[in-house]
Amino acid sequence: MFGKERDFEILINKIKSPGGTTQAGLESLEGSKIESIFKDAFRAAKERSIQISDEN
């Protein structure tokens, strides 16, 4: 991991407690397809923003 992803990992490690509720929630999300869902949503929003700026 580099850049923003690494910074995010550091932040997560600072706020979660081993065996705590935040860790349990994060582990649940890691097992789902939430990351790809968010990436798809952000990609679609970016593409639409480019389209809108080209229309103006």
HTML snippet that shows the backbone in 3Dmol.js (N, CA, C, O; Angstrom):
<script src="https://3Dmol.org/build/3Dmol-min.js"></script>
<div id="view" style="width:600px;height:400px;position:relative"></div>
<script>
const pdb = `
ATOM      1  N   MET A   1       0.836  -1.189   0.000  1.00  0.00           N
ATOM      2  CA  MET A   1       0.000   0.000   0.000  1.00  0.00           C
ATOM      3  C   MET A   1       0.878   1.249   0.000  1.00  0.00           C
ATOM      4  O   MET A   1       1.893   1.320   0.693  1.00  0.00           O
ATOM      5  N   PHE A   2       0.468   2.202  -0.777  1.00  0.00           N
ATOM      6  CA  PHE A   2       1.215   3.443  -0.857  1.00  0.00           C
ATOM      7  C   PHE A   2       0.273   4.623  -0.775  1.00  0.00           C
ATOM      8  O   PHE A   2      -0.923   4.487  -1.029  1.00  0.00           O
ATOM      9  N   GLY A   3       0.802   5.774  -0.423  1.00  0.00           N
ATOM     10  CA  GLY A   3       0.032   7.008  -0.471  1.00  0.00           C
ATOM     11  C   GLY A   3      -1.177   7.000   0.425  1.00  0.00           C
ATOM     12  O   GLY A   3      -1.103   6.651   1.603  1.00  0.00           O
ATOM     13  N   LYS A   4      -2.307   7.396  -0.164  1.00  0.00           N
ATOM     14  CA  LYS A   4      -3.548   7.558   0.598  1.00  0.00           C
ATOM     15  C   LYS A   4      -4.011   6.260   1.239  1.00  0.00           C
ATOM     16  O   LYS A   4      -4.519   6.268   2.361  1.00  0.00           O
ATOM     17  N   GLU A   5      -3.840   5.137   0.531  1.00  0.00           N
ATOM     18  CA  GLU A   5      -4.258   3.862   1.109  1.00  0.00           C
ATOM     19  C   GLU A   5      -3.455   3.560   2.367  1.00  0.00           C
ATOM     20  O   GLU A   5      -4.008   3.084   3.359  1.00  0.00           O
ATOM     21  N   ARG A   6      -2.171   3.829   2.333  1.00  0.00           N
ATOM     22  CA  ARG A   6      -1.311   3.593   3.505  1.00  0.00           C
ATOM     23  C   ARG A   6      -1.709   4.531   4.635  1.00  0.00           C
ATOM     24  O   ARG A   6      -1.776   4.106   5.788  1.00  0.00           O
ATOM     25  N   ASP A   7      -1.975   5.805   4.329  1.00  0.00           N
ATOM     26  CA  ASP A   7      -2.409   6.769   5.346  1.00  0.00           C
ATOM     27  C   ASP A   7      -3.711   6.315   5.998  1.00  0.00           C
ATOM     28  O   ASP A   7      -3.883   6.452   7.209  1.00  0.00           O
ATOM     29  N   PHE A   8      -4.621   5.777   5.200  1.00  0.00           N
ATOM     30  CA  PHE A   8      -5.903   5.306   5.722  1.00  0.00           C
ATOM     31  C   PHE A   8      -5.691   4.116   6.646  1.00  0.00           C
ATOM     32  O   PHE A   8      -6.333   4.013   7.691  1.00  0.00           O
ATOM     33  N   GLU A   9      -4.795   3.224   6.260  1.00  0.00           N
ATOM     34  CA  GLU A   9      -4.491   2.060   7.098  1.00  0.00           C
ATOM     35  C   GLU A   9      -3.914   2.496   8.445  1.00  0.00           C
ATOM     36  O   GLU A   9      -4.269   1.937   9.483  1.00  0.00           O
ATOM     37  N   ILE A  10      -3.037   3.480   8.432  1.00  0.00           N
ATOM     38  CA  ILE A  10      -2.462   4.004   9.677  1.00  0.00           C
ATOM     39  C   ILE A  10      -3.548   4.602  10.553  1.00  0.00           C
ATOM     40  O   ILE A  10      -3.565   4.368  11.761  1.00  0.00           O
ATOM     41  N   LEU A  11      -4.451   5.368   9.967  1.00  0.00           N
ATOM     42  CA  LEU A  11      -5.548   5.974  10.719  1.00  0.00           C
ATOM     43  C   LEU A  11      -6.428   4.898  11.355  1.00  0.00           C
ATOM     44  O   LEU A  11      -6.772   4.988  12.533  1.00  0.00           O
ATOM     45  N   ILE A  12      -6.783   3.902  10.588  1.00  0.00           N
ATOM     46  CA  ILE A  12      -7.615   2.814  11.113  1.00  0.00           C
ATOM     47  C   ILE A  12      -6.933   2.151  12.302  1.00  0.00           C
ATOM     48  O   ILE A  12      -7.573   1.884  13.319  1.00  0.00           O
ATOM     49  N   ASN A  13      -5.642   1.886  12.176  1.00  0.00           N
ATOM     50  CA  ASN A  13      -4.925   1.228  13.266  1.00  0.00           C
ATOM     51  C   ASN A  13      -4.853   2.093  14.515  1.00  0.00           C
ATOM     52  O   ASN A  13      -4.735   1.572  15.624  1.00  0.00           O
ATOM     53  N   LYS A  14      -4.921   3.399  14.349  1.00  0.00           N
ATOM     54  CA  LYS A  14      -4.898   4.297  15.506  1.00  0.00           C
ATOM     55  C   LYS A  14      -6.237   4.328  16.232  1.00  0.00           C
ATOM     56  O   LYS A  14      -6.273   4.533  17.445  1.00  0.00           O
ATOM     57  N   ILE A  15      -7.337   4.128  15.514  1.00  0.00           N
ATOM     58  CA  ILE A  15      -8.651   4.283  16.156  1.00  0.00           C
ATOM     59  C   ILE A  15      -9.291   2.970  16.592  1.00  0.00           C
ATOM     60  O   ILE A  15     -10.216   2.979  17.403  1.00  0.00           O
ATOM     61  N   LYS A  16      -8.817   1.847  16.069  1.00  0.00           N
ATOM     62  CA  LYS A  16      -9.455   0.584  16.451  1.00  0.00           C
ATOM     63  C   LYS A  16      -8.731  -0.042  17.637  1.00  0.00           C
ATOM     64  O   LYS A  16      -7.522   0.118  17.811  1.00  0.00           O
ATOM     65  N   SER A  17      -9.487  -0.743  18.428  1.00  0.00           N
ATOM     66  CA  SER A  17      -8.936  -1.498  19.544  1.00  0.00           C
ATOM     67  C   SER A  17      -8.929  -2.966  19.163  1.00  0.00           C
ATOM     68  O   SER A  17      -9.934  -3.471  18.664  1.00  0.00           O
ATOM     69  N   PRO A  18      -7.821  -3.667  19.385  1.00  0.00           N
ATOM     70  CA  PRO A  18      -7.794  -5.094  19.055  1.00  0.00           C
ATOM     71  C   PRO A  18      -8.956  -5.827  19.734  1.00  0.00           C
ATOM     72  O   PRO A  18      -9.131  -5.740  20.949  1.00  0.00           O
ATOM     73  N   GLY A  19      -9.733  -6.536  18.945  1.00  0.00           N
ATOM     74  CA  GLY A  19     -10.862  -7.272  19.471  1.00  0.00           C
ATOM     75  C   GLY A  19     -12.077  -6.418  19.784  1.00  0.00           C
ATOM     76  O   GLY A  19     -13.060  -6.912  20.335  1.00  0.00           O
ATOM     77  N   GLY A  20     -12.015  -5.123  19.431  1.00  0.00           N
ATOM     78  CA  GLY A  20     -13.107  -4.205  19.745  1.00  0.00           C
ATOM     79  C   GLY A  20     -14.173  -4.141  18.671  1.00  0.00           C
ATOM     80  O   GLY A  20     -14.130  -4.866  17.677  1.00  0.00           O
ATOM     81  N   THR A  21     -15.135  -3.251  18.896  1.00  0.00           N
ATOM     82  CA  THR A  21     -16.278  -3.133  17.993  1.00  0.00           C
ATOM     83  C   THR A  21     -15.888  -2.581  16.625  1.00  0.00           C
ATOM     84  O   THR A  21     -16.411  -3.025  15.603  1.00  0.00           O
ATOM     85  N   THR A  22     -14.970  -1.612  16.603  1.00  0.00           N
ATOM     86  CA  THR A  22     -14.532  -1.048  15.317  1.00  0.00           C
ATOM     87  C   THR A  22     -13.841  -2.112  14.485  1.00  0.00           C
ATOM     88  O   THR A  22     -14.083  -2.218  13.283  1.00  0.00           O
ATOM     89  N   GLN A  23     -12.991  -2.893  15.111  1.00  0.00           N
ATOM     90  CA  GLN A  23     -12.306  -3.963  14.387  1.00  0.00           C
ATOM     91  C   GLN A  23     -13.312  -4.976  13.850  1.00  0.00           C
ATOM     92  O   GLN A  23     -13.185  -5.423  12.710  1.00  0.00           O
ATOM     93  N   ALA A  24     -14.305  -5.344  14.650  1.00  0.00           N
ATOM     94  CA  ALA A  24     -15.317  -6.300  14.195  1.00  0.00           C
ATOM     95  C   ALA A  24     -16.075  -5.750  12.986  1.00  0.00           C
ATOM     96  O   ALA A  24     -16.327  -6.474  12.023  1.00  0.00           O
ATOM     97  N   GLY A  25     -16.434  -4.475  13.042  1.00  0.00           N
ATOM     98  CA  GLY A  25     -17.134  -3.858  11.914  1.00  0.00           C
ATOM     99  C   GLY A  25     -16.294  -3.832  10.663  1.00  0.00           C
ATOM    100  O   GLY A  25     -16.782  -4.140   9.575  1.00  0.00           O
ATOM    101  N   LEU A  26     -15.024  -3.463  10.807  1.00  0.00           N
ATOM    102  CA  LEU A  26     -14.126  -3.418   9.649  1.00  0.00           C
ATOM    103  C   LEU A  26     -13.919  -4.806   9.046  1.00  0.00           C
ATOM    104  O   LEU A  26     -13.892  -4.960   7.825  1.00  0.00           O
ATOM    105  N   GLU A  27     -13.776  -5.799   9.896  1.00  0.00           N
ATOM    106  CA  GLU A  27     -13.608  -7.162   9.391  1.00  0.00           C
ATOM    107  C   GLU A  27     -14.850  -7.625   8.635  1.00  0.00           C
ATOM    108  O   GLU A  27     -14.742  -8.340   7.639  1.00  0.00           O
ATOM    109  N   SER A  28     -16.008  -7.226   9.099  1.00  0.00           N
ATOM    110  CA  SER A  28     -17.249  -7.561   8.407  1.00  0.00           C
ATOM    111  C   SER A  28     -17.281  -6.924   7.024  1.00  0.00           C
ATOM    112  O   SER A  28     -17.666  -7.567   6.048  1.00  0.00           O
ATOM    113  N   LEU A  29     -16.876  -5.659   6.943  1.00  0.00           N
ATOM    114  CA  LEU A  29     -16.856  -4.964   5.652  1.00  0.00           C
ATOM    115  C   LEU A  29     -15.832  -5.575   4.705  1.00  0.00           C
ATOM    116  O   LEU A  29     -16.074  -5.665   3.501  1.00  0.00           O
ATOM    117  N   GLU A  30     -14.684  -5.996   5.245  1.00  0.00           N
ATOM    118  CA  GLU A  30     -13.657  -6.599   4.401  1.00  0.00           C
ATOM    119  C   GLU A  30     -14.168  -7.879   3.751  1.00  0.00           C
ATOM    120  O   GLU A  30     -13.763  -8.207   2.635  1.00  0.00           O
ATOM    121  N   GLY A  31     -15.036  -8.595   4.420  1.00  0.00           N
ATOM    122  CA  GLY A  31     -15.578  -9.837   3.885  1.00  0.00           C
ATOM    123  C   GLY A  31     -16.668  -9.622   2.853  1.00  0.00           C
ATOM    124  O   GLY A  31     -17.082 -10.565   2.180  1.00  0.00           O
ATOM    125  N   SER A  32     -17.135  -8.388   2.723  1.00  0.00           N
ATOM    126  CA  SER A  32     -18.188  -8.099   1.746  1.00  0.00           C
ATOM    127  C   SER A  32     -17.585  -7.482   0.496  1.00  0.00           C
ATOM    128  O   SER A  32     -16.366  -7.358   0.373  1.00  0.00           O
ATOM    129  N   LYS A  33     -18.436  -7.105  -0.412  1.00  0.00           N
ATOM    130  CA  LYS A  33     -17.976  -6.467  -1.645  1.00  0.00           C
ATOM    131  C   LYS A  33     -18.090  -4.948  -1.562  1.00  0.00           C
ATOM    132  O   LYS A  33     -18.166  -4.269  -2.585  1.00  0.00           O
ATOM    133  N   ILE A  34     -18.101  -4.420  -0.342  1.00  0.00           N
ATOM    134  CA  ILE A  34     -18.317  -2.986  -0.143  1.00  0.00           C
ATOM    135  C   ILE A  34     -17.234  -2.135  -0.816  1.00  0.00           C
ATOM    136  O   ILE A  34     -17.533  -1.072  -1.360  1.00  0.00           O
ATOM    137  N   GLU A  35     -15.992  -2.594  -0.783  1.00  0.00           N
ATOM    138  CA  GLU A  35     -14.909  -1.810  -1.389  1.00  0.00           C
ATOM    139  C   GLU A  35     -15.150  -1.621  -2.882  1.00  0.00           C
ATOM    140  O   GLU A  35     -15.008  -0.513  -3.398  1.00  0.00           O
ATOM    141  N   SER A  36     -15.510  -2.687  -3.574  1.00  0.00           N
ATOM    142  CA  SER A  36     -15.744  -2.565  -5.010  1.00  0.00           C
ATOM    143  C   SER A  36     -16.992  -1.733  -5.295  1.00  0.00           C
ATOM    144  O   SER A  36     -17.053  -1.032  -6.305  1.00  0.00           O
ATOM    145  N   ILE A  37     -17.978  -1.807  -4.419  1.00  0.00           N
ATOM    146  CA  ILE A  37     -19.188  -0.988  -4.587  1.00  0.00           C
ATOM    147  C   ILE A  37     -18.831   0.490  -4.479  1.00  0.00           C
ATOM    148  O   ILE A  37     -19.264   1.296  -5.303  1.00  0.00           O
ATOM    149  N   PHE A  38     -18.036   0.852  -3.458  1.00  0.00           N
ATOM    150  CA  PHE A  38     -17.630   2.247  -3.308  1.00  0.00           C
ATOM    151  C   PHE A  38     -16.764   2.704  -4.481  1.00  0.00           C
ATOM    152  O   PHE A  38     -16.940   3.813  -4.985  1.00  0.00           O
ATOM    153  N   LYS A  39     -15.841   1.867  -4.913  1.00  0.00           N
ATOM    154  CA  LYS A  39     -14.984   2.236  -6.050  1.00  0.00           C
ATOM    155  C   LYS A  39     -15.817   2.483  -7.297  1.00  0.00           C
ATOM    156  O   LYS A  39     -15.578   3.446  -8.026  1.00  0.00           O
ATOM    157  N   ASP A  40     -16.801   1.611  -7.548  1.00  0.00           N
ATOM    158  CA  ASP A  40     -17.676   1.791  -8.710  1.00  0.00           C
ATOM    159  C   ASP A  40     -18.476   3.089  -8.611  1.00  0.00           C
ATOM    160  O   ASP A  40     -18.633   3.808  -9.597  1.00  0.00           O
ATOM    161  N   ALA A  41     -18.978   3.380  -7.409  1.00  0.00           N
ATOM    162  CA  ALA A  41     -19.758   4.605  -7.216  1.00  0.00           C
ATOM    163  C   ALA A  41     -18.896   5.843  -7.431  1.00  0.00           C
ATOM    164  O   ALA A  41     -19.322   6.789  -8.093  1.00  0.00           O
ATOM    165  N   PHE A  42     -17.692   5.842  -6.877  1.00  0.00           N
ATOM    166  CA  PHE A  42     -16.799   6.993  -7.038  1.00  0.00           C
ATOM    167  C   PHE A  42     -16.360   7.157  -8.492  1.00  0.00           C
ATOM    168  O   PHE A  42     -16.237   8.278  -8.985  1.00  0.00           O
ATOM    169  N   ARG A  43     -16.126   6.043  -9.170  1.00  0.00           N
ATOM    170  CA  ARG A  43     -15.736   6.099 -10.582  1.00  0.00           C
ATOM    171  C   ARG A  43     -16.877   6.687 -11.421  1.00  0.00           C
ATOM    172  O   ARG A  43     -16.638   7.518 -12.298  1.00  0.00           O
ATOM    173  N   ALA A  44     -18.098   6.262 -11.158  1.00  0.00           N
ATOM    174  CA  ALA A  44     -19.255   6.781 -11.896  1.00  0.00           C
ATOM    175  C   ALA A  44     -19.440   8.271 -11.636  1.00  0.00           C
ATOM    176  O   ALA A  44     -19.730   9.033 -12.559  1.00  0.00           O
ATOM    177  N   ALA A  45     -19.273   8.687 -10.389  1.00  0.00           N
ATOM    178  CA  ALA A  45     -19.406  10.108 -10.054  1.00  0.00           C
ATOM    179  C   ALA A  45     -18.327  10.929 -10.753  1.00  0.00           C
ATOM    180  O   ALA A  45     -18.603  12.017 -11.258  1.00  0.00           O
ATOM    181  N   LYS A  46     -17.112  10.418 -10.784  1.00  0.00           N
ATOM    182  CA  LYS A  46     -16.016  11.130 -11.457  1.00  0.00           C
ATOM    183  C   LYS A  46     -16.297  11.263 -12.954  1.00  0.00           C
ATOM    184  O   LYS A  46     -16.134  12.337 -13.533  1.00  0.00           O
ATOM    185  N   GLU A  47     -16.719  10.162 -13.568  1.00  0.00           N
ATOM    186  CA  GLU A  47     -17.022  10.199 -15.003  1.00  0.00           C
ATOM    187  C   GLU A  47     -18.147  11.185 -15.303  1.00  0.00           C
ATOM    188  O   GLU A  47     -18.093  11.911 -16.295  1.00  0.00           O
ATOM    189  N   ARG A  48     -19.158  11.210 -14.449  1.00  0.00           N
ATOM    190  CA  ARG A  48     -20.276  12.134 -14.664  1.00  0.00           C
ATOM    191  C   ARG A  48     -19.825  13.575 -14.487  1.00  0.00           C
ATOM    192  O   ARG A  48     -20.270  14.456 -15.223  1.00  0.00           O
ATOM    193  N   SER A  49     -18.949  13.826 -13.523  1.00  0.00           N
ATOM    194  CA  SER A  49     -18.465  15.198 -13.320  1.00  0.00           C
ATOM    195  C   SER A  49     -17.671  15.680 -14.533  1.00  0.00           C
ATOM    196  O   SER A  49     -17.718  16.858 -14.886  1.00  0.00           O
ATOM    197  N   ILE A  50     -16.947  14.769 -15.164  1.00  0.00           N
ATOM    198  CA  ILE A  50     -16.209  15.120 -16.378  1.00  0.00           C
ATOM    199  C   ILE A  50     -17.193  15.438 -17.509  1.00  0.00           C
ATOM    200  O   ILE A  50     -17.009  16.404 -18.249  1.00  0.00           O
ATOM    201  N   GLN A  51     -18.239  14.614 -17.633  1.00  0.00           N
ATOM    202  CA  GLN A  51     -19.258  14.870 -18.649  1.00  0.00           C
ATOM    203  C   GLN A  51     -19.921  16.226 -18.442  1.00  0.00           C
ATOM    204  O   GLN A  51     -20.118  16.981 -19.393  1.00  0.00           O
ATOM    205  N   ILE A  52     -20.262  16.529 -17.192  1.00  0.00           N
ATOM    206  CA  ILE A  52     -20.930  17.798 -16.893  1.00  0.00           C
ATOM    207  C   ILE A  52     -20.017  18.966 -17.229  1.00  0.00           C
ATOM    208  O   ILE A  52     -20.468  19.961 -17.797  1.00  0.00           O
ATOM    209  N   SER A  53     -18.739  18.856 -16.884  1.00  0.00           N
ATOM    210  CA  SER A  53     -17.823  19.974 -17.172  1.00  0.00           C
ATOM    211  C   SER A  53     -17.618  20.148 -18.672  1.00  0.00           C
ATOM    212  O   SER A  53     -17.408  21.267 -19.140  1.00  0.00           O
ATOM    213  N   ASP A  54     -17.676  19.053 -19.432  1.00  0.00           N
ATOM    214  CA  ASP A  54     -17.535  19.137 -20.886  1.00  0.00           C
ATOM    215  C   ASP A  54     -18.764  19.759 -21.548  1.00  0.00           C
ATOM    216  O   ASP A  54     -18.668  20.349 -22.624  1.00  0.00           O
ATOM    217  N   GLU A  55     -19.932  19.618 -20.887  1.00  0.00           N
ATOM    218  CA  GLU A  55     -21.166  20.175 -21.423  1.00  0.00           C
ATOM    219  C   GLU A  55     -21.200  21.700 -21.287  1.00  0.00           C
ATOM    220  O   GLU A  55     -21.889  22.384 -22.044  1.00  0.00           O
ATOM    221  N   ASN A  56     -20.458  22.215 -20.326  1.00  0.00           N
ATOM    222  CA  ASN A  56     -20.474  23.671 -20.082  1.00  0.00           C
ATOM    223  C   ASN A  56     -19.447  24.338 -20.881  1.00  0.00           C
ATOM    224  O   ASN A  56     -19.308  25.560 -20.811  1.00  0.00           O
TER     225      ASN A  56
END
`;
const viewer = $3Dmol.createViewer("view");
viewer.addModel(pdb, "pdb");
viewer.setStyle({}, {cartoon: {color: "spectrum"}});
viewer.zoomTo();
viewer.render();
</script>
